[in-house]
């Protein structure tokens, strides 16, 4: 593989930063900059769909349990295709894999638009299209994340991840707010049609960004000569490496706790309607976590300078759980948005450290497979959280489901970290280098 993208970035990286402002040095690399722009715009468009699907499901069924089932519809393809997509990312050109899998997700988005135009009002169709869209995401995500250490120097990996998370969460602010305005101005039927159309249009920009990336074929490193495979043997190789790394396992575990117990997303339509009268309130709730993440990202210059990254990760997860728990008790929309934003800032910090720990731990020949596991955990956790929140809300009520989950997540994260201190002791390797 040509190393021009990494080398070009290295030439413009000078000195050490001590600013608290977000580090933008990775944007000096052309390949990363194109990928950053394409992903950011596409994610902004996806937020219209992420709001429209649960709103449409609740309008059809009037049940948060059905909204929670969207989490299962997204989880099953993640479990199947996330691991396979990660293995494939170590075998084929990651750029080509990203193009193909993004096409599958785009087709599902168009399907959502078509069913809305036809007025099918079928929860089964929504579940099926959500599953197809999730399959496309599950395949594309490991390749997308495994590309980053190949196009930026290793010491800029945390900064590149922070930029990516900040940009996508900025889309997570503007997208839901815009979707909220749509649903405030039009009926649900018209609103979901407009939302799906915006997503389908903006998704095309990600194709341009991926197409302009350089070829990123697989490489062998660490003296390994055996060619990796995308089958069960290749997946098993990645899992064998993972189970020998307690820091990685613990970083995955605290994320599962945070997302399964403390993700209140499935309750947003019900809470917006019952407490705040519906309308644009649902957009504010869906945007609130992302608002905090954007603010956290814009003031994230300190993230790359922290050496006790394991401790910082645990603190961030605890902060997320406490903030979400308090938000569930709020009966003022703006207080709820503020507390969710605090949780979003903590979530950005934990996300950056989880991703950076994985990318510096894994050799390139295994990076795609481990990113596949990471995708299953990071994207699957919130979907299980949707199911948990929706199911328990029907039994205990939305307040107990929301607040209780947040506080439980914070407590369990502390218990896990104290019981298995490997994560608390973790520091990034001082001699990390880009795998070439």
HUSUL-V567922 format. One line per field, one symbol per residue. ss: DSSP state (H for helix, E for strand, - for the rest). phi: phi as a letter, one per 20 degrees, with the letter a starting at -180 (. if undefined). psi: psi as a letter, one per 20 degrees, with the letter a starting at -180 (. if undefined). A space follows every 50 residues. Layout:
ss = ???
phi = ???
psi = ???
This chain:
ss = ---HHHHHHHHH------------HHHH-HHHHHHHHHHHHHHHHHHHHH HHHHHHHHHHH--HHHHHHHHHHHHHHHHHHHHHHHHHH----HHHHHHH HHHHHHHHHHHHHHHHHH----HHHHHHHHHHHHHHHHHHHHHHHHHHHH H--HHHHHHHHHHHHHHHHHHHHHHHHHHHHHHHH--HHHHHHHHHHHHH HHHHHHHHHHH--------------------HHHHHHHHHHHH--HHHHH HHHHHHHHHHHH--HHHHHHHHHHHH----HHHHHHHHHHHHHHHHHH-- --HHH---HHHHHHHHHHHHHHHHHHHHH---HHHHHHHHHHHHHHHHHH HHHHHHHHHHH--HHHHHHHHHHHHHHHHHHHHHHHHHHHHHHHHH-HHH HHHHHHHHHHHHHHHHHHH--HHHH-----------
phi = .fdggffffffdecmdeceefgedggffeffffffffffffffgffffff efffffffffdlbffffffgfffefgffffeffffffffeddffffffff ffffffffffffffffffmfldfffffffffffffffffffffffffgfe ccfffdggffffgfffffffffefffffffffffecffffffffffffff ffgffffffffeffgcffcdclmedfffceeffffffffffffedfffff ffffffgfefedeegfeggfffffecmmmfgfffffegffgfffffffde gfgfefeefffffffffffgffffgfffefddgffffffffgffffffff ffffffgffefefgfdfffffffgfgffefgfffffffffffffednfff fffffffffffffffffffcfgffefcfffdfcffd
psi = qpjggghhhhhjopaqqjqiqpojhhiipgghgghggghgghhghhhghh ghghggghhghkphghghhhghhhgghghgiggghgghiigrphghhhgg hhgghhghghhggghghilhlohggggghhgghhggghhhgggghihgii iqqhijghgghgggggghhghighghghhhhghhhrrgghghggghgggh ghhhhhggghhiqrpmrqqpakjpippqrjahggghgghhggijnhgggh hgghgggggghjojgiigggghgghjjbcihhghghigghghhgghgikj higiiphmhgghggggggggggggghhhiqjpghgggghhgghhghhggh ggggghgghhhpqhhiggghhggggggghhghhhhgggggghhhgiqhgh gfghgghhggghgggghhhnjhghipqqphkpqpp.
